[in-house]
Amino acid sequence: MQDATINCAACGGSFLFTASEQGYYAERGFQFPKRCRPCRQTRRRSRHSGPSGISGALPTVRPYQPRETHEANCVDCGDDMRLPFRLQSPPRCPKCFLQEHAD
């Protein structure tokens, strides 16, 4: 490989992409850069800055949605249960399940 000169997609300037950098990128399966180092750093900082310029992205808060539950009756004792999923086979309540699997 030979050193390559690449035009930056952001600022339009050219930058040198050395043979050793090309080998590093190829070895790890990375795409060759489209932006020069200063433009890449600026882009990274802008992606990770918060609303007031504070570094570190804040998590997005989703509105609370109650979980859908399904009614079921225990096979052994007949107690009513509310499950967050629908079962194909008849369920056992935790008390009966523990009694069966305690030994």
N, CA and C atoms as a LAMMPS dump frame, in Angstrom:
ITEM: TIMESTEP
0
ITEM: NUMBER OF ATOMS
309
ITEM: BOX BOUNDS ff ff ff
-5.0000000000000000e+02 5.0000000000000000e+02
-5.0000000000000000e+02 5.0000000000000000e+02
-5.0000000000000000e+02 5.0000000000000000e+02
ITEM: ATOMS id mol type element x y z
1 1 1 N 0.847 -1.187 0
2 1 2 C 0 0 0
3 1 3 C 0.887 1.244 0
4 2 1 N 0.355 2.291 -0.573
5 2 2 C 1.061 3.565 -0.612
6 2 3 C 0.247 4.602 0.141
7 3 1 N 0.931 5.651 0.579
8 3 2 C 0.226 6.754 1.207
9 3 3 C -0.785 7.325 0.213
10 4 1 N -1.952 7.726 0.72
11 4 2 C -2.992 8.278 -0.145
12 4 3 C -3.403 9.639 0.376
13 5 1 N -3.739 10.524 -0.543
14 5 2 C -4.269 11.835 -0.178
15 5 3 C -5.771 11.795 -0.429
16 6 1 N -6.54 12.097 0.613
17 6 2 C -8.003 12.034 0.539
18 6 3 C -8.558 13.424 0.779
19 7 1 N -9.616 13.774 0.05
20 7 2 C -10.305 15.045 0.248
21 7 3 C -11.362 14.863 1.336
22 8 1 N -11.371 15.749 2.31
23 8 2 C -12.311 15.695 3.431
24 8 3 C -13.717 16.01 2.931
25 9 1 N -14.689 15.189 3.338
26 9 2 C -16.078 15.395 2.935
27 9 3 C -16.706 16.577 3.671
28 10 1 N -16.15 16.966 4.81
29 10 2 C -16.743 18.045 5.599
30 10 3 C -16.185 19.418 5.224
31 11 1 N -14.866 19.553 5.24
32 11 2 C -14.262 20.87 5.014
33 11 3 C -13.695 21.038 3.609
34 12 1 N -13.556 19.94 2.852
35 12 2 C -13.029 20.025 1.498
36 12 3 C -11.52 20.033 1.415
37 13 1 N -10.837 20.103 2.537
38 13 2 C -9.374 20.084 2.543
39 13 3 C -8.863 18.67 2.299
40 14 1 N -7.589 18.536 2.005
41 14 2 C -7.016 17.213 1.786
42 14 3 C -6.19 16.807 3.003
43 15 1 N -6.113 15.488 3.222
44 15 2 C -5.312 14.97 4.323
45 15 3 C -4.619 13.698 3.883
46 16 1 N -3.518 13.389 4.546
47 16 2 C -2.705 12.234 4.199
48 16 3 C -3.19 11.014 4.974
49 17 1 N -3.436 9.93 4.251
50 17 2 C -3.832 8.652 4.845
51 17 3 C -2.675 7.697 4.583
52 18 1 N -1.845 7.491 5.602
53 18 2 C -0.596 6.755 5.428
54 18 3 C -0.834 5.265 5.202
55 19 1 N 0.173 4.593 4.702
56 19 2 C 0.084 3.153 4.439
57 19 3 C -0.139 2.374 5.74
58 20 1 N 0.511 2.799 6.823
59 20 2 C 0.322 2.098 8.096
60 20 3 C -1.111 2.28 8.614
61 21 1 N -1.681 3.469 8.436
62 21 2 C -3.084 3.684 8.827
63 21 3 C -4.011 2.825 7.972
64 22 1 N -3.722 2.721 6.68
65 22 2 C -4.54 1.901 5.792
66 22 3 C -4.507 0.438 6.231
67 23 1 N -3.325 -0.042 6.609
68 23 2 C -3.196 -1.414 7.094
69 23 3 C -3.989 -1.635 8.374
70 24 1 N -3.921 -0.659 9.29
71 24 2 C -4.666 -0.736 10.55
72 24 3 C -6.166 -0.822 10.277
73 25 1 N -6.675 0.053 9.409
74 25 2 C -8.101 0.077 9.082
75 25 3 C -8.519 -1.227 8.411
76 26 1 N -7.714 -1.714 7.448
77 26 2 C -8.046 -2.935 6.716
78 26 3 C -8.032 -4.158 7.642
79 27 1 N -7.063 -4.216 8.553
80 27 2 C -6.937 -5.34 9.481
81 27 3 C -8.17 -5.473 10.367
82 28 1 N -8.722 -4.357 10.748
83 28 2 C -9.882 -4.363 11.644
84 28 3 C -11.221 -4.281 10.916
85 29 1 N -11.19 -4.191 9.602
86 29 2 C -12.437 -4.151 8.829
87 29 3 C -13.128 -2.8 8.87
88 30 1 N -12.398 -1.732 9.205
89 30 2 C -12.987 -0.395 9.247
90 30 3 C -13.055 0.184 7.835
91 31 1 N -14.014 1.085 7.621
92 31 2 C -14.066 1.828 6.371
93 31 3 C -13.003 2.912 6.419
94 32 1 N -12.453 3.243 5.267
95 32 2 C -11.464 4.318 5.216
96 32 3 C -12.148 5.635 5.56
97 33 1 N -11.439 6.552 6.209
98 33 2 C -12.066 7.802 6.651
99 33 3 C -12.462 8.699 5.481
100 34 1 N -13.543 9.443 5.682
101 34 2 C -14.011 10.402 4.683
102 34 3 C -13.744 11.834 5.138
103 35 1 N -13.426 11.971 6.443
104 35 2 C -13.177 13.292 7.011
105 35 3 C -11.773 13.331 7.598
106 36 1 N -11.195 14.538 7.634
107 36 2 C -9.883 14.706 8.259
108 36 3 C -10.032 14.583 9.783
109 37 1 N -8.918 14.403 10.466
110 37 2 C -8.95 14.193 11.91
111 37 3 C -9.675 15.325 12.667
112 38 1 N -9.396 16.623 12.392
113 38 2 C -10.114 17.673 13.119
114 38 3 C -11.631 17.641 12.877
115 39 1 N -12.048 17.338 11.652
116 39 2 C -13.491 17.271 11.369
117 39 3 C -14.127 16.06 12.053
118 40 1 N -13.403 14.932 12.129
119 40 2 C -13.925 13.755 12.839
120 40 3 C -14.091 14.046 14.324
121 41 1 N -13.102 14.728 14.916
122 41 2 C -13.186 15.055 16.34
123 41 3 C -14.328 16.024 16.611
124 42 1 N -14.493 17.014 15.748
125 42 2 C -15.595 17.974 15.906
126 42 3 C -16.932 17.266 15.807
127 43 1 N -17.052 16.346 14.866
128 43 2 C -18.299 15.598 14.684
129 43 3 C -18.595 14.729 15.905
130 44 1 N -17.568 14.053 16.434
131 44 2 C -17.758 13.229 17.634
132 44 3 C -18.234 14.067 18.816
133 45 1 N -17.577 15.225 19.006
134 45 2 C -17.97 16.097 20.126
135 45 3 C -19.404 16.59 19.975
136 46 1 N -19.82 16.913 18.767
137 46 2 C -21.18 17.423 18.573
138 46 3 C -22.223 16.329 18.783
139 47 1 N -21.872 15.072 18.468
140 47 2 C -22.819 13.969 18.67
141 47 3 C -22.999 13.644 20.141
142 48 1 N -21.954 13.842 20.95
143 48 2 C -22.001 13.45 22.355
144 48 3 C -22.226 14.614 23.309
145 49 1 N -22.548 15.767 22.806
146 49 2 C -22.778 16.882 23.722
147 49 3 C -24.258 16.961 24.055
148 50 1 N -24.545 17.337 25.275
149 50 2 C -25.921 17.44 25.742
150 50 3 C -26.55 18.756 25.339
151 51 1 N -27.732 19.071 25.87
152 51 2 C -28.456 20.273 25.48
153 51 3 C -27.724 21.57 25.805
154 52 1 N -26.936 21.588 26.87
155 52 2 C -26.236 22.818 27.231
156 52 3 C -24.748 22.739 26.887
157 53 1 N -24.385 21.824 25.979
158 53 2 C -22.995 21.677 25.606
159 53 3 C -22.209 20.799 26.553
160 54 1 N -22.872 20.23 27.543
161 54 2 C -22.208 19.357 28.506
162 54 3 C -21.97 18.013 27.835
163 55 1 N -20.791 17.494 27.995
164 55 2 C -20.444 16.223 27.373
165 55 3 C -21.238 15.087 28.009
166 56 1 N -21.642 14.132 27.2
167 56 2 C -22.397 12.975 27.68
168 56 3 C -23.855 13.121 27.313
169 57 1 N -24.344 12.24 26.491
170 57 2 C -25.73 12.31 26.04
171 57 3 C -26.669 11.877 27.16
172 58 1 N -27.772 12.572 27.306
173 58 2 C -28.774 12.223 28.298
174 58 3 C -29.692 11.154 27.727
175 59 1 N -30.14 10.211 28.545
176 59 2 C -31.037 9.185 28.032
177 59 3 C -32.402 9.781 27.711
178 60 1 N -33.035 9.235 26.702
179 60 2 C -34.375 9.693 26.36
180 60 3 C -35.362 9.042 27.312
181 61 1 N -36.33 9.798 27.764
182 61 2 C -37.319 9.307 28.708
183 61 3 C -38.602 9.027 27.949
184 62 1 N -39.037 7.787 28.023
185 62 2 C -40.285 7.411 27.364
186 62 3 C -41.422 7.516 28.358
187 63 1 N -42.609 7.884 27.89
188 63 2 C -43.746 7.949 28.813
189 63 3 C -44.09 6.554 29.334
190 64 1 N -44.571 6.502 30.556
191 64 2 C -44.911 5.23 31.193
192 64 3 C -46.088 4.589 30.482
193 65 1 N -45.96 3.331 30.153
194 65 2 C -47.055 2.561 29.589
195 65 3 C -47.195 1.294 30.42
196 66 1 N -48.366 1.081 31.011
197 66 2 C -48.526 -0.119 31.832
198 66 3 C -48.367 -1.376 30.979
199 67 1 N -47.773 -2.386 31.567
200 67 2 C -47.53 -3.642 30.874
201 67 3 C -48.837 -4.412 30.72
202 68 1 N -49.018 -5.014 29.565
203 68 2 C -50.191 -5.846 29.333
204 68 3 C -50.037 -7.132 30.133
205 69 1 N -51.093 -7.527 30.849
206 69 2 C -51.048 -8.761 31.629
207 69 3 C -52.178 -9.69 31.197
208 70 1 N -52.006 -10.966 31.481
209 70 2 C -52.984 -11.984 31.108
210 70 3 C -53.378 -12.762 32.352
211 71 1 N -54.665 -13.062 32.461
212 71 2 C -55.159 -13.816 33.609
213 71 3 C -54.908 -15.297 33.403
214 72 1 N -54.598 -15.988 34.504
215 72 2 C -54.39 -17.434 34.471
216 72 3 C -54.728 -17.995 35.845
217 73 1 N -55.018 -19.285 35.876
218 73 2 C -55.305 -19.985 37.129
219 73 3 C -54.278 -21.092 37.317
220 74 1 N -53.836 -21.255 38.559
221 74 2 C -52.868 -22.298 38.879
222 74 3 C -53.503 -23.67 38.644
223 75 1 N -52.748 -24.57 38.052
224 75 2 C -53.238 -25.912 37.753
225 75 3 C -53.503 -26.693 39.035
226 76 1 N -52.66 -26.525 40.05
227 76 2 C -52.768 -27.323 41.274
228 76 3 C -53.782 -26.761 42.269
229 77 1 N -53.636 -25.489 42.648
230 77 2 C -54.479 -24.94 43.714
231 77 3 C -55.612 -24.051 43.194
232 78 1 N -55.561 -23.635 41.929
233 78 2 C -56.641 -22.833 41.35
234 78 3 C -56.555 -21.348 41.649
235 79 1 N -55.48 -20.88 42.28
236 79 2 C -55.335 -19.444 42.571
237 79 3 C -55.262 -18.635 41.277
238 80 1 N -55.82 -17.425 41.344
239 80 2 C -55.751 -16.516 40.199
240 80 3 C -54.372 -15.867 40.143
241 81 1 N -53.877 -15.66 38.918
242 81 2 C -52.585 -15.013 38.712
243 81 3 C -52.709 -14.034 37.551
244 82 1 N -51.842 -13.036 37.552
245 82 2 C -51.714 -12.105 36.42
246 82 3 C -50.282 -12.255 35.909
247 83 1 N -50.143 -12.63 34.648
248 83 2 C -48.836 -12.876 34.054
249 83 3 C -48.553 -11.845 32.959
250 84 1 N -47.295 -11.442 32.775
251 84 2 C -46.957 -10.477 31.727
252 84 3 C -46.833 -11.113 30.346
253 85 1 N -47.192 -12.385 30.231
254 85 2 C -47.105 -13.093 28.955
255 85 3 C -48.202 -14.147 28.915
256 86 1 N -48.541 -14.635 27.732
257 86 2 C -49.559 -15.662 27.566
258 86 3 C -48.85 -17.013 27.46
259 87 1 N -49.287 -17.968 28.262
260 87 2 C -48.668 -19.294 28.268
261 87 3 C -49.442 -20.261 27.378
262 88 1 N -48.719 -21.199 26.772
263 88 2 C -49.349 -22.249 25.972
264 88 3 C -49.816 -23.393 26.88
265 89 1 N -49.061 -23.658 27.949
266 89 2 C -49.412 -24.731 28.877
267 89 3 C -49.969 -24.126 30.159
268 90 1 N -50.746 -24.898 30.914
269 90 2 C -51.313 -24.375 32.172
270 90 3 C -50.205 -24.056 33.182
271 91 1 N -50.249 -22.901 33.827
272 91 2 C -49.183 -22.5 34.755
273 91 3 C -49.4 -22.996 36.177
274 92 1 N -48.336 -22.914 36.956
275 92 2 C -48.407 -23.164 38.396
276 92 3 C -48.035 -21.861 39.1
277 93 1 N -48.675 -21.587 40.224
278 93 2 C -48.332 -20.395 40.994
279 93 3 C -46.956 -20.619 41.624
280 94 1 N -46.28 -19.563 42.054
281 94 2 C -44.938 -19.73 42.647
282 94 3 C -44.915 -20.689 43.836
283 95 1 N -45.96 -20.659 44.664
284 95 2 C -46.016 -21.521 45.845
285 95 3 C -46.053 -22.999 45.422
286 96 1 N -46.911 -23.353 44.471
287 96 2 C -46.999 -24.738 44.009
288 96 3 C -45.755 -25.163 43.237
289 97 1 N -45.2 -24.253 42.477
290 97 2 C -43.984 -24.561 41.72
291 97 3 C -42.845 -24.911 42.679
292 98 1 N -42.678 -24.112 43.749
293 98 2 C -41.618 -24.387 44.725
294 98 3 C -41.835 -25.682 45.461
295 99 1 N -43.103 -25.998 45.788
296 99 2 C -43.381 -27.264 46.462
297 99 3 C -42.999 -28.449 45.581
298 100 1 N -43.282 -28.356 44.289
299 100 2 C -42.984 -29.443 43.362
300 100 3 C -41.483 -29.605 43.149
301 101 1 N -40.728 -28.492 43.1
302 101 2 C -39.31 -28.534 42.772
303 101 3 C -38.405 -28.409 44.003
304 102 1 N -38.943 -28.513 45.204
305 102 2 C -38.151 -28.359 46.423
306 102 3 C -37.23 -29.542 46.663
307 103 1 N -37.611 -30.682 46.212
308 103 2 C -36.799 -31.882 46.488
309 103 3 C -35.642 -32.032 45.587
